[in-house]
Amino acid sequence: MPPLQHYFVLSHSICPPLPLLALESTVITHGLPRSQNLQLARDMERVVRENGATPATVAVLDGIIHVGLTDTELEQLANAENVRKISRRDFATAIVKKESGGTTVAGTMFAAHKAGIKVFATGGIGGVHEVESFDISTDLPALADTPMIVVCAGAKAILDLPATLEYLETMGVPVIGYGTDEFPAFYSRESGLPVSARLDTPQEVVAFAKAHWELGLKSAVLVCQPPPVATALPRQAVEGVIQQARQEARQGNIYGQALTPFLLQRLSELTGGATLRANLDLLLNNARLGAQIACAYSV
């Protein structure tokens, strides 16, 4: 049996104990239109570096898991056709078929954890979908069994947020409000739902995570930062279009891994691009905080 390293390529810039921040890549392959996806990927890596950490964007290229991408590899991924959306179940398929793809939250957590990275920044986590069929993102069990600090803007607004929080509580995942007592709703700063604890500095987040893991607990620590005020949308303003997009997904029999990209695209269309602008801003905001936490963790 080949060693684990047989399937991995670690970028030459990824050399602990430098502060490392993992970044996902489905936002590049499945989350944004062409040109915007590459610009966002470059902007996120720039923000991470400006805040003292080293970006480690995770993806699969030609059947090899990459932890850290060169700019050429970022461009290759952003312009690739028919790439796979890779969660934990999909790595072996991509490896044996020598495929390329973007890693989800769960997929990125798996690869980053294997590489020894402790902090990861994303946009919003997956969760429980509000549809008639049983649809729960693999992100949730990944958060339950992978000891990492995960920075996000809450769960994607298209989800059933109360059910998602119930699942996280059941699985023992701390949900930290960063500078807030309320669970952010991705595009919106408010949801009406409480977090399990509030912390206000990167140092507090690191102390919390280390205490959690030193107790023998194995889950992630989910750090939820509200989206920037300038582009955040009132929850009531997006609820109607979310319901419309969900209805269209049901009518089109769209489900599984295709559901989230469809819903996000329809929300952008229905809001004249307002949700896309909010998404871009919160991703950069989370990359900034993630880098600050990674630096605090490395001290």
N, C-alpha and C positions, 0 to 999 in steps of 0.2 A: 504494500500500500504506500503511495507517495506521501511524503511528509506534508503537513499543512502548507508550508511555505511554497510548495510546488504550484499552488493555485493563486498565490498572492504576489503582487509587485508593490513594494513600498518605495515611494518617491525618494530621490536622493535628499530632498529637503526635509524628509520626515525622520528626524533623528532625536528621540528623547534624550535628555530631559528638557528640551525646548518646549515651551508651552504650545500644545497642539490643540486645534479645534477641528473636529470632524464636521463636514458639510455633506448634505445629501445631493443627489443628482437627478431625481425624477422631476424636480422643478425645471431642470434643463431639458430633459427629454420629453416630458409629458405635461409640464405645467404652464409653459409660456410659449408665445409665438416665436418663430424664427427671428433672429437678430436680437430681439429683446432677451431671449434666453442666454445667449452668449454674453451680452453686456452685463446682465444680472450676475452671472457666474463670476465674471472678472471683477465686478464691483464688490461682491461679497468677499472675495479673496483679498482685495485691496483694503477693505475696511478691517478685516481680521489683522492684516499686517500693520496697519496704522495704529492698532490698539495693542501691539506688542506680542501677538501670537502668530503661529504658523498655520495656514489653512491646509486641511487634509480632505479635499473633496474625494468622495468615494464613488466609484463606478466600476462597471465591468466592460473591458475592451477585448474583443476577440477571444472570449472565454477565460480571461485572466482578471482576477479581482485587483483593482488598483486602489491603494490608499494614498491619496495625493496625486494630482494630475499636473502635467506641464500645461503651458498655455496652448501648445499645439494639440494636446490630447483633449483639452476643454473644447477647442474649436471642432475637433473631429467628432466629439460626442454631440455637440450642439447641432451639427449639420447632418448627422447620420439619419438614414431612413430605416423604418421598420425595426426600431430598437425595442428591446423587451423592458417591461416594468418589473424590476427585480426586488421581490421580498425574500423572506428567509427560505421559502420552499423552492425558489426559482434559481438559486445559485448553481446547483448541479446541472440543471437543464442548460443554462447558459454556458457552463464549462464544457460539457460534452459536445454541445453543438457549436462551440466556438463563436457564440453570439456576443453582441454588445448590448448594454442597457444601463438605465439609470436606477439607482438604488433608492428604495422607499425609506421611511423612517426606520422600520424594522430591519430592512436589509443593511442600511448604513450602520445601525447600532451593532449588528452582528459583526460586520467587518472591522469597524473601529475598535470594538472591544477586543477582538482577536489581535489587533495591532497594539493594544495597550493604551489606547486613547480614552480619557475619562470624561471629556466634555464634548458636547455635540449641539449645534444650533440648527434649527429648522424653522419653517414658517408656522404651520399648525400640524398637530398630530392627527392621525386617523382615529376613528372611534366607532360608535354604534350608529348605523344609518337608520334614519326614520323612514323605513319602507316596510311593506308587508312581509317581505321575505327576511330570513335570518341573515344579517350582514354585519359582521363585526370585524374591524380591521385587525390585521396581524400586529399592528403597532402596539395594541393594548397588551397582549401577552408578552411582547418583547420588552415593554416597559416594566412588566411584572417580574422578569427574570434576568435582566441585564443591568448590572450596577454602573450606571453612567449618570452624569448630570445632563439633562436634556432641556435646552432653552427653546421656548416656543411662544406663540401668541395665543395659547389655549388650543382647543380643538377647532378644526375647520367648521365654519358657521353652518354648513350644509348638513351637519350631523345632529343627532339627538343628544344635546349637551347634558341634560340631567342623567340620561342612561349611561353616557360615557363616564361621567364622574362617579356614578354608582359602581361601575365596573372597576375603575381605578381604586376606589375605596375598598371594594371586596378583595382585590389583589394586593392591598397593602402598599400602594404607590403614593408617596406624599405629593400633594399638589400645592406647590408654593406660589403665592402671589408675589411677584417682584414689584414692590412699591404699591401694592394694591391688596385690598381684602376681598376682591371680587374676581371670579374666574373670567378672563377675557374671552370674547367670542370671535377671535380671528380678525374680521374686518371691524369689529366694534369693541370699544373699551369696556362695555358693560354686558352682563348676561343675567344679573339678578341671582347668580349662584355663588355660594361661598367657596373659598379655598380652604385647605386644611391648616395652613400657616402663612403668615406674611413675613418676608425678609426684605431688607432694603439696601444691602450692599453685597458686592461679590464675595467679600470676606465672610459674611454671615452665611451665604449659600454654601461656601466651601466647608465651613465649620459644621453646618447642618449635615451635609452629605457624608463627611467623614464620621460623624457620630452615628449616623444611620447605619453605615457599613461596618463600623467597629462593633456594633451590637450583633453582628452576624446576619443582618438583613441583606437581601440580595437584589432588591428592586432598584430601578432608576429613581432619581429625584427629579420630578418634573417642575421646571421653573417657568412660570407663565408671566410674560411681560405684556402689558397692554400695547396695542399698536400706537404709532405716533399720532398725536392729536390732530396734526395738520391734514391727514388723509383718512383718519378713522371715520367710519360711518355709524350713525345712530342705529341701534339694533332694530328699531321699528321700521327704518327706511329700507332695510334689506330683507326683512322677514317675508314680505309679500312676494318678492321675486324669487326667493328661495323656494317657497311653496310652488310657484309656477314651474321652476326648473325641475323640481322633484316630480311634479305631475307629468311633465314632458318625458322624463326618464322612464316613468312607469309605462306610459303609452308607447314608448319606443323599445320597451323590454331591455333597457340598458341596466346592467348590474355588474357586480364583481369589480375587477380592476379597471374596467372602463367607466364606472359610474362617477368617481370623483373628478377625473379630467373633463367629462361631459358637463357636470354641474358647474365647475369653476368657469369653463368657457361660456356657458349660457349666462351665468351671472354677470360676467364682464360685458357681454352683448346687451343684456337687459338693463344694465346700469350705465351704459355709455362709457364704459372703461373705468368707472369709479372703483369697482372692486379690484381691478388689476392694479391701479395706482396704489391702493391700500396694501395690496399683497407685496408689491415691490418694496415699499417703504418699511413694512414690518420685517421683511426678510433681512434688510440691511440693519435695522435696529437690533434684531436678534443676533446677527453676526457680531455686532459691536459688543453687546453684553456677553455673548459666549466667549469672545476673546478676552474680555476683562476677567471673567470667571476662570478661564484656563490659566491666565497669568497668576491669579490669586492661588489657584490650586498648586501651581508649580513652586511656590515659595517655600 
